Amino acid sequence: MATMAELYEARAALHDLMTGKRVATVQKDGRRVEFTATSVGDLKKYITEMEASLKTGGRRGPAGVRL
């Protein structure tokens, strides 16, 4: 399961890539993963998956009405 620290690290890596750095490194579960400008889509998918596992990102569902 992802942690908030890992999510922040992945977002920082995406920022690095988007601002011109050629390689960004992320560590997860003791493994080191390097992303390059050509794998920005993979990094975005990785961030989306972590957000889903942490339930921090995205839209909330519709509010229910209780009577």
C-alpha positions in Angstrom: 0.0 0.0 0.0 1.2 3.5 -0.8 2.0 6.1 1.8 1.4 9.8 1.6 5.2 10.3 1.6 5.4 8.1 -1.5 2.6 10.0 -3.2 4.3 13.4 -2.5 7.6 11.9 -3.8 5.9 10.8 -7.0 4.2 14.2 -7.5 7.6 15.9 -7.0 9.1 13.5 -9.6 6.4 14.5 -12.1 7.1 18.2 -11.4 10.8 17.6 -12.0 10.0 16.0 -15.4 7.5 18.6 -16.4 10.0 21.4 -15.6 12.8 20.0 -17.7 14.7 17.6 -15.6 15.5 14.5 -17.7 15.2 11.8 -15.1 13.2 11.6 -11.9 13.7 8.9 -9.3 11.0 7.4 -7.0 11.5 4.8 -4.3 8.7 2.4 -3.3 8.8 -0.7 -1.2 12.6 -0.6 -1.2 12.8 -0.5 -5.0 14.1 2.4 -7.0 12.2 3.4 -10.2 13.5 6.0 -12.7 11.1 7.9 -14.9 12.2 9.8 -18.0 10.4 12.4 -20.1 9.1 9.6 -22.3 7.4 7.9 -19.4 5.4 10.9 -18.1 2.2 9.0 -18.8 3.4 6.0 -16.8 4.2 8.3 -13.9 0.8 10.0 -14.0 -0.8 6.5 -14.0 1.4 5.6 -11.0 0.2 8.7 -9.1 -3.4 8.0 -10.0 -3.1 4.5 -8.6 -1.5 5.7 -5.4 -4.2 8.4 -5.0 -6.9 5.7 -5.4 -5.3 3.4 -2.9 -5.0 6.3 -0.4 -8.4 7.8 -1.4 -7.0 11.3 -1.5 -7.5 12.4 -5.1 -10.2 12.7 -7.5 -13.8 13.8 -7.2 -16.1 12.8 -4.4 -19.2 10.8 -5.2 -22.6 12.5 -5.2 -24.0 13.5 -1.8 -26.9 11.3 -0.7 -30.2 12.6 0.6 -31.5 11.1 3.8 -35.1 11.6 4.8 
